[in-house]
Amino acid sequence: MDEIVRLSVQRREEIDQQLINDEIQEEIPKKLTFSVDEFINNHGSRILPHIIGFDLDEFNTLYRFLKDCLIQIGRGRRGLDSKEKLFIFFSWISTGMSFSKLSALFKVSSSTLHENINYVIKRIKGKLISKFLPASGDEARKIVPSTFFSSFPEAIGAVDTTILKISRPFDAIKQKKYFSGKHKVHCVKFQIIVNPDGWCLHYFGHFPGKKHDIKIFEESEINNFLQFQKETRNGIRINVHPQLLADSGYQGTQKNYEEIRFPFKKPPNGDITNEEKEFNQKLSRDRIIVENFFGRMKMVFGLMHGVYKGELLLLNDLIPIIVCLTNFHISRRPLRRNNTEIHSSDDTSSDFSPSDEEFDNNRGEFNMEIVLSDQPD
């Protein structure tokens, strides 16, 4: 009997000790396995444009610029380092991958990814906007492009909207609100103005897909943003605007912005003149630069090309960030081969020296499954 009691007491002590050890283990944070340097060592730097949209030099330049914003100050759970946070954020907006796939790729939990991506968005937005988007019309006019529109040399830029497809809302009212009859999808819209070099000078958005371009243009108050005073020969100062190029969707905006140029439309049961056709062709050739900007943005940042499934409120911060990063990308890889650099009289991009190398459209095919299979167990 004494032996049975002794063994029972011994077993209880072993169980108690095991419970104590389990509690200690829970208090020790799990080691974060993801490291940018280790990732590059394992897969090479040539893979980076496919993962984050930038090469190694571009990523390091952006990291040095944004590092101060990402440093966590004060007490609290640290999580990933600032470099890893920025790398994962770029990976998300560049590939458009779900958190579950990114979690498998970087060996980081989905909750950690969500937390750190939101952290990065809130921290870097202000600094990117202050660097890559003019704060006023005066600043926008001071950015001297390396080239001018061939047929409309006085125009400051081309204006247009684009869409970002979203998941179909559950609410019937929101379904109708966000459905675009033109594009036949549920989406949000935003508007930009792009100068002859392909730089975005002004961003405004986002809005439900049903909203018309004219309404967005009016609410953006471009007429106030770009307005400046000019002195006439009689010495009288009047308010004027720089010329803007637009598509036919902006017909009607000339009431508030006389200097806007858009193509002629065919009258009912009629046709436009040869001069009007020639005007339309010249306008189309010049304003295509804004379409080129959208194309670059959606090519580099896959999140803008697919169907966005996140919170719509997050787009208030996310889209301006991507617009600014597209400006940076274009400063390094111009949209036009003869545009080798962005000139600015107020030194808008003095910290970033654009590369002279041409943009390589043939990056080759990339298989994400290979990267996933190469990850250590």
Buried (B, 14 or more C-beta within 10 A) or exposed (E): EEEEEEEEEEEEEEEEEEEEEEEEEEEEEEEBEBBBEEBBEEBEEEBBBBBBBBBBEBBEBBBEBBEEBBEBEEEEEEBBBBBBBBBBBBBBBBBBBEBEBBBBBBEBEBEBBBBBBBBBBEBBBEBBBEBBBBEEBEBBBBBEBBBBBEBBEEBBBBBBBBBBBBEEBEEEEBEEBBBBEEEEBBBBBBBBBBBBBBBBBBBBBBBBBBBBBBEBBBEBEBBEBBBEEEEEEEEEEEEBBBBBBBBEBBBBBEEBBEBBBBBBEEEEEEEBEEEBEEBBEBBBEBBBBBBBBBBBBBBBBBBBBEBBEBEBEBBEBBBBBBBBBBBBBBBBBBBBEEBEBBEBEEEBBEEBEBBEEEBEEEEEEEEBEEBEEEBEE
